[in-house]
Amino acid sequence: MRHALIPALIAAMFASSGYAAGLDVKVTIPRINAAEYHRPYLAVWVETPNQDIATTLSVWYAKDKAENKGTKWLKDLRQWWRKGGRDLDLPLDGVSGATKPVGEHTLSYTEGKPPLGTLAPGEYNLVVEAAREKGDRELVRIPFKWPVQQAASLKASGESELGAISLELKP
């Protein structure tokens, strides 16, 4: 009887560890023809239906500036900044990163691990906001429900500073 339980226990261990719920976010930074192009600052967060920040997932800014002067322009990410960005002590481990070049960038988050953590069941929005020096600012929202019941792919698109944004939900 004992020998019959061992394979079942091993299978259960691998099943639970290999398939954690989470989010994959793909953000496309479009090519913009401008005389003076600067990479955009960007914030990605999850917000509640009343637009409070549930968690900040990622913030891209000029981290390499001397004396942390790159944080000076984070206030140009107006929505994120007003809703809670200004209260954070940057850089945040696992959240802060350098600005990214033109192209598609994938961010992955697992339930129960920072920065996604544990979201209460309910409706949320994934929000991506970008602002660029000598450019525009733009905000894209993708609504979703948590916890994820089945795999889903949700998409939205920006018009100027952001290209295609996709949210892959993993149960």
Protein Blocks (a to p, Z undefined) as FASTA:
>chain_A
ZZmmmmmmmmmmmmmmmmcccddddddddddddfbdcddddddddddfkopafbdfbdcd
dfkbghhlmmmmmmmmmmlmmnommmpccddehkaccdddeddddddddehiafklpade
dddddddddddehiacdddddddddddfbdcddddddfklpccddddddZZ
